């Protein structure tokens, strides 16, 4: 009983003072005034007036008794320290607490010499110290790294949790606070305790928050959010580095273009430096406008083929230093290898689908051309090491088996590209089925294949009429006159349907408005789709001047897209393609030099490496075929933007109906903690009521009886007797 009362009163034993309420009642009963009985004359009218006065006095005495008893009862009740507690919270040892730490790298932003994460660590440790002796606690990171998932358990060892918080650091992996809050709520649901509390320590950065699902139970924990994003912040970042070149080759100058972002509210001038293979090569001053972007170009020629590493860095003194540089790798090939894939070898050279393509890619037939086309049949796709090729030319392929489709899809997602020419063998229904919907991000096709159209069914010849001059493929050709393109006549072609909202975009159109060439990004690679065939049966394209430079510029475009090695976000999985139909054995060296083997699922044919939590350059070696290369991991550029949610926006739009209590700093956090654990004290309001009751009692006890109203008639007059 005492423990139960302890939930609602700070000093429950003082409730015995409420027994003093009986004192005024006993006094009233013992000393109750009785009017003496005096025999008098037959003055019945005087007796009637006395009875009315007695009744008024009796009501007043009972009211005084009620006021005195209530004042004594409420005074004792207030001294017992009553508190109003939440149905989901309580104090003492019977409590479970989950602390969600936002450890995404925006929390590394510094203000007045301290990072946001350092403030969050301090608040979290103070919360742990405030727990009762028997309370349980758990720490949940917005992005747990590796084995940290297994450490998300409730424990009474708060010192160990405090040490873990103090030793923790921010992660380059983008955080997901919604997922962390969901995990924390599940942890608290499993605890058999009377009260549950959930604390979120975050800077409220928009990139970290997602919509929380609605609660499945009405007895979830109360949530206290501690805002660690103190102070106005300005931040600059190197957002991307890419290669701009006619063709990547040894000795050929390329342009390395770095993109900068200013997330602050004032313009900045910074010095941007370029490092190649560890040497500082150039620097440029750059002005970046308020909340804007800027690009800076560095011209550099790589003298030798192979893998070259680089770094672009800025000298900004801003809130976050982690995003002030960006690493990259550039692969400079001896020659650009492409695979020319068709269904079968033609009975005659002229009947072969590759008859025009291979000579266009390598006009001399030897090693003088920078492009090396390699003939291949469709059936050889699953057993071929496709990573050796910059692109696959798919020529009039009827359909793909599931293994072949999976092989090509994996190849494109990992940085390869495909250039598709259609033809009379293509089964549109099977292609649409194999490569999924054009609206599906996982589908290879930039658009759905419709029916085949013929120019003889229209009133005028169908020609190439419109190209996107800003796209690298056509921009490299220069601004050619209109006749350069409209001399390309199309006799037969597929109606490619690029649906609104899909990732496919049209690069060139026919004069009837239908797409001629469509592109779609997929993973790290790209797919380009022509509406017609690569042979002269469907169009005169192979015989026009446009054909050779178009194929070359497309190949160079795809080669330089791939020449900067794949840029992965921290935490991403890197996949390695099968070699001759089998899973490869790949060793990956991290930036710190440690080496680990890429994992292979049982029965799988691809290897996967997911220990990409550190930024920098990763090198790999394929032990199966001797191949080697590199890839880079850079911080997520979205995390550089420190824009935060307003408290009201977050509470109303993202919490799934959960109630939030906000705290701005350490002292405010402790006050919220105390209020939620101890409840709201009712002693003050009750004492105010006691004072009001005492004043009312004094006023009523000293109130003089009012004089008889002149509006009432004299008793004698009422009886018809003379009064004067």
QUIMO-V556947 format. One record per residue. RES is the residue in one small letter. PSI is psi in radians with two decimals (NA if undefined). Layout:
# QUIMO-V556947
res=[RES | RES]
psi=[PSI | PSI]
This chain:
# QUIMO-V556947
res=[x | x | x | x | x | x | x | x | x | x | x | x | x | x | x | x | x | x | x | x | x | x | x | x | x | x | x | x | x | x | x | x | x | x | x | x | x | x | x | x | x | x | x | x | x | x | x | x | x | x | x | x | x | x | x | x | x | x | x | x | x | x | x | x | x | x | x | x | x | x | x | x | x | x | x | x | x | x | x | x | x | x | x | x | x | x | x | x | x | x | x | x | x | x | x | x | x | x | x | x | x | x | x | x | x | x | x | x | x | x | x | x | x | x | x | x | x | x | x | x | x | x | x | x | x | x | x | x | x | x | x | x | x | x | x | x | x | x | x | x | x | x | x | x | x | x | x | x | x | x | x | x | x | x | x | x | x | x | x | x | x | x | x | x | x | x | x | x | x | x | x | x | x | x | x | x | x | x | x | x | x | x | x | x | x | x | x | x | x | x | x | x | x | x | x | x | x | x | x | x | x | x | x | x | x | x | x | x | x | x | x | x | x | x | x | x | x | x | x | x | x | x | x | x | x | x | x | x | x | x | x | x | x | x | x | x | x | x | x | x | x | x | x | x | x | x | x | x | x | x | x | x | x | x | x | x | x | x | x | x | x | x | x | x | x | x | x | x | x | x | x | x | x | x | x | x | x | x | x | x | x | x | x | x | x | x | x | x | x | x | x | x | x | x | x | x | x | x | x | x | x | x | x | x | x | x | x | x | x | x | x | x | x | x | x | x | x | x | x | x | x | x | x | x | x | x | x | x | x | x | x | x | x | x | x | x | x | x | x | x | x | x | x | x | x | x | x | x | x | x | x | x | x | x | x | x | x | x | x | x | x | x | x | x | x | x | x | x | x | x | x | x | x | x | x | x | x | x | x | x | x | x | x | x | x | x | x | x | x | x | x | x | x | x | x | x | x | x | x | x | x | x | x | x | x | x | x | x | x | x | x | x | x | x | x | x | x | x | x | x | x | x | x | x | x | x | x | x | x | x | x | x | x | x | x | x | x | x | x | x | x | x | x | x | x | x | x | x | x | x | x | x | x | x | x | x | x | x | x | x | x | x | x | x | x | x | x | x | x | x | x | x | x | x | x | x | x | x | x | x | x | x | x | x | x | x | x | x | x | x | x | x | x | x | x | x | x | x | x | x | x | x | x | x | x | x | x | x | x | x | x | x | x | x | x | x | x | x | x | x | x | x | x | x | x | x | x | x | x | x | x | x | x | x | x | x | x | x | x | x | x | x | x | x | x | x | x | x | x | x | x | x | x | x | x | x | x | x | x | x | x | x | x | x | x | x | x | x | x | x | x | x | x | x | x | x | x | x | x | x | x | x | x | x | x | x | x | x | x | x | x | x | x | x | x | x | x | x | x | x | x | x | x | x | x | x | x | x | x | x | x | x | x | x | x | x | x | x | x | x | x | x | x | x | x | x | x | x | x | x | x | x | x | x | x | x | x | x | x | x | x | x | x | x | x | x | x | x | x | x | x | x | x | x | x | x | x | x | x | x | x | x | x | x | x | x | x | x | x | x | x | x | x | x | x | x | x | x | x | x | x | x | x | x | x | x | x | x | x | x | x | x | x | x | x | x | x | x | x | x | x | x | x | x | x | x | x | x | x | x | x | x | x | x | x | x | x | x | x | x | x | x | x | x]
psi=[-0.72 | -0.70 | -0.66 | -0.76 | -0.52 | -0.33 | -0.40 | -0.20 | 2.46 | -0.73 | 1.29 | -0.60 | -0.48 | -0.12 | -0.38 | -0.38 | -0.34 | -0.30 | -0.37 | -0.17 | -0.45 | -0.34 | -0.95 | -0.47 | -0.79 | -0.77 | -0.70 | -0.71 | -0.62 | -0.77 | 0.46 | 2.20 | 2.34 | 2.29 | 2.20 | 2.50 | 1.99 | 2.16 | 2.20 | -3.11 | 3.11 | 1.14 | 1.22 | -0.44 | -0.61 | -0.67 | -0.64 | -0.71 | -0.66 | -0.66 | -0.66 | -0.69 | -0.68 | -0.68 | -0.70 | -0.69 | -0.62 | -0.74 | -0.73 | -0.70 | -0.70 | -0.65 | -0.72 | -0.72 | -0.76 | -0.75 | -0.75 | -0.76 | -0.74 | -0.68 | -0.76 | -0.75 | -0.83 | -0.55 | -0.80 | -0.65 | -0.73 | -0.67 | -0.39 | -0.16 | 1.02 | 2.51 | 2.62 | 1.95 | 2.67 | 2.64 | -0.32 | 0.04 | 2.74 | 2.99 | -2.84 | -2.79 | -0.32 | 1.19 | 2.59 | 2.28 | 2.31 | 2.28 | 2.02 | 2.06 | 2.12 | 1.80 | 0.38 | 2.78 | -0.14 | -0.38 | -0.14 | -0.11 | 2.35 | 2.56 | 2.17 | 0.74 | 0.04 | 2.49 | 2.78 | -0.65 | -0.60 | -0.68 | -0.73 | -0.70 | -0.75 | -0.81 | -0.75 | -0.73 | -0.66 | -0.60 | -0.78 | -0.72 | -0.44 | -0.04 | 2.65 | 2.96 | -0.62 | 0.11 | 2.70 | 2.65 | 2.77 | 2.62 | 2.21 | 2.10 | 2.55 | -0.56 | 1.61 | 2.44 | 2.03 | -2.01 | -0.14 | -0.45 | -0.71 | -0.26 | -0.02 | 1.37 | 2.67 | 2.32 | 2.68 | -0.13 | 1.40 | -0.48 | -0.70 | -0.69 | -0.71 | -0.71 | -0.68 | -0.71 | -0.77 | -0.57 | -0.13 | 2.82 | 2.91 | 2.71 | 2.50 | -0.28 | 2.32 | 2.30 | 2.82 | 1.61 | -0.58 | -0.77 | -0.67 | -0.73 | -0.70 | -0.76 | -0.70 | -0.71 | -0.67 | -0.66 | -0.79 | -0.57 | -0.56 | -0.20 | 2.30 | 1.31 | 2.95 | -0.57 | 2.58 | 2.34 | 2.47 | 2.18 | 2.35 | 2.15 | 1.94 | 2.86 | 0.10 | 0.35 | 2.36 | -0.62 | -0.36 | -0.36 | 2.47 | 2.92 | 2.22 | 2.43 | 2.76 | 2.62 | 2.52 | -0.14 | 2.63 | -0.08 | 0.62 | 2.93 | 2.72 | 2.58 | 2.23 | 2.11 | 2.13 | 2.02 | 1.90 | 0.05 | 1.00 | 2.56 | 2.58 | 2.41 | 2.53 | 2.49 | 2.45 | 2.71 | 2.59 | 1.87 | -0.52 | 2.72 | 2.26 | 2.82 | 2.31 | 2.00 | 2.72 | -0.83 | 2.37 | 2.09 | 2.74 | 2.31 | -0.16 | 2.13 | 2.41 | 2.81 | 2.14 | 1.99 | 2.10 | 2.36 | 2.28 | 2.58 | 2.39 | 1.97 | 0.16 | -3.13 | 0.37 | 2.57 | 2.67 | 2.56 | 2.10 | 2.77 | 2.20 | 2.20 | 2.51 | 2.25 | 2.31 | 2.16 | 0.71 | -0.07 | 2.41 | 2.07 | -0.62 | 2.88 | 2.67 | 2.41 | 2.41 | 2.35 | 2.23 | 2.09 | 2.97 | 2.22 | 0.73 | -3.00 | 2.80 | 2.69 | 2.51 | 2.34 | 2.38 | 2.24 | 2.19 | 2.47 | 2.13 | 2.08 | -0.44 | 2.67 | 2.81 | -2.89 | 2.20 | 2.38 | 2.68 | 2.96 | 2.34 | 2.21 | 2.61 | 2.73 | 0.46 | 2.44 | 1.53 | -2.95 | -0.66 | 2.11 | -0.26 | -0.45 | 0.28 | 0.07 | 2.78 | 2.26 | 2.79 | 2.79 | 2.47 | 2.16 | 1.99 | 1.88 | 2.71 | -0.82 | 2.71 | 1.96 | 2.29 | 2.59 | 2.29 | 1.83 | 2.21 | 3.05 | -0.75 | 2.87 | 2.33 | 2.57 | -0.58 | 2.62 | -0.72 | -0.42 | -0.03 | 2.37 | -0.46 | 0.12 | -0.71 | -0.51 | -0.88 | -0.81 | -0.56 | -0.66 | -0.57 | 1.38 | -0.56 | -0.28 | 0.06 | -2.58 | 0.12 | -0.53 | 2.46 | -0.23 | 2.34 | 1.74 | 2.38 | 2.02 | 2.54 | 2.59 | 2.68 | -0.71 | -0.30 | -0.10 | -0.89 | -0.49 | 0.05 | 2.52 | 1.62 | -0.25 | -0.27 | -0.21 | 2.40 | -0.65 | 2.75 | 2.21 | 1.99 | 1.96 | 1.90 | 0.87 | 2.20 | -0.85 | 3.06 | 2.43 | 2.84 | -0.71 | -0.73 | -0.73 | -0.73 | -0.69 | -0.82 | -0.71 | -0.79 | -0.69 | -0.78 | -0.75 | -0.49 | 0.29 | -0.15 | 3.00 | 2.75 | 2.52 | 2.01 | 2.15 | 2.32 | -2.98 | -3.02 | -0.26 | -0.28 | 2.21 | 1.79 | -0.73 | -0.75 | -0.62 | -0.81 | -0.63 | -0.73 | -0.65 | 0.24 | -3.12 | 2.66 | -0.39 | -0.19 | 2.17 | -0.41 | -0.12 | 2.41 | -0.61 | 2.30 | -0.33 | 2.81 | 2.51 | 2.14 | -2.63 | 2.85 | 2.28 | 2.64 | 2.44 | -0.40 | -0.20 | 0.04 | 2.87 | -0.43 | 2.75 | 2.56 | 2.16 | 2.88 | 2.17 | -0.50 | 2.31 | 2.72 | 1.71 | -0.32 | -0.26 | 2.48 | -0.59 | -0.84 | -0.47 | -0.60 | -0.39 | -0.21 | 2.99 | 1.58 | 2.65 | 2.77 | -0.64 | -0.39 | -0.58 | -0.73 | -0.02 | -0.17 | 1.94 | 2.34 | 2.08 | -0.71 | 2.52 | 2.71 | 2.50 | 1.75 | 2.18 | 1.86 | 1.85 | 2.58 | 2.31 | -0.11 | 2.97 | -0.11 | 2.45 | 2.49 | 2.25 | -0.44 | 2.59 | 2.75 | 2.99 | -0.15 | 0.14 | -0.18 | 2.70 | 2.41 | -0.72 | 2.24 | 2.50 | 2.59 | 2.26 | 2.51 | 1.96 | -2.21 | -0.05 | -2.93 | 2.75 | 2.28 | 2.32 | 2.10 | 2.58 | -0.20 | -3.02 | 2.90 | -0.10 | 3.08 | 0.04 | -0.54 | -0.30 | 2.97 | 0.22 | -0.80 | -0.36 | -0.04 | 2.77 | -0.49 | -0.50 | -0.95 | -0.92 | -0.54 | -0.83 | -0.69 | -0.82 | -0.61 | -0.74 | -0.77 | -0.70 | -0.81 | -0.58 | -0.73 | -0.44 | -0.57 | -0.29 | -0.56 | 1.95 | 2.67 | 2.29 | 1.91 | 2.61 | 2.61 | 2.38 | -0.13 | 2.69 | 2.32 | 2.20 | 2.47 | 2.30 | 2.73 | 2.70 | 2.04 | 0.75 | 0.03 | 2.71 | 2.34 | 2.74 | 2.00 | 2.23 | 2.32 | 2.26 | 2.18 | 2.95 | -0.46 | 0.02 | -0.23 | 2.51 | 2.41 | 2.64 | 2.32 | 2.44 | 2.70 | 2.18 | 2.63 | 2.17 | -0.04 | 2.89 | 0.00 | 2.64 | 2.59 | 2.38 | 2.12 | 0.16 | 1.04 | 0.77 | -0.17 | 2.39 | 2.57 | -2.87 | 2.20 | 2.29 | 2.59 | 2.71 | 2.19 | 1.90 | -0.28 | -0.79 | 0.08 | 0.04 | 2.74 | 2.84 | -2.82 | 2.77 | 2.84 | 2.66 | 2.15 | 2.68 | 2.61 | 2.12 | -0.44 | -0.51 | -0.25 | -0.38 | 1.99 | 0.22 | 2.33 | 2.73 | 2.47 | 2.64 | -0.78 | -0.70 | -0.78 | -0.84 | -0.65 | -0.57 | -0.40 | -0.14 | 0.03 | 0.63 | -0.01 | 2.56 | 2.39 | 2.47 | 2.17 | 2.57 | 2.40 | -0.46 | -3.04 | -0.80 | -0.74 | -0.63 | -0.75 | -0.65 | -0.73 | -0.74 | -0.83 | -0.78 | -0.72 | -0.61 | -0.76 | -0.32 | 3.09 | 2.15 | 2.35 | 0.01 | -0.78 | -0.94 | -0.61 | -0.72 | -0.61 | -0.73 | -0.67 | -0.79 | -0.73 | -0.71 | -0.71 | -0.78 | -0.68 | -0.68 | -0.73 | -0.75 | -0.75 | -0.65 | -0.54 | 0.19 | 2.20 | 2.52 | 2.47 | 2.56 | 2.61 | 2.48 | 2.39 | -0.21 | -0.23 | 2.52 | 2.60 | 2.44 | -0.68 | -0.65 | -0.61 | -0.46 | -0.03 | 0.33 | 2.72 | 2.55 | -0.21 | NA]
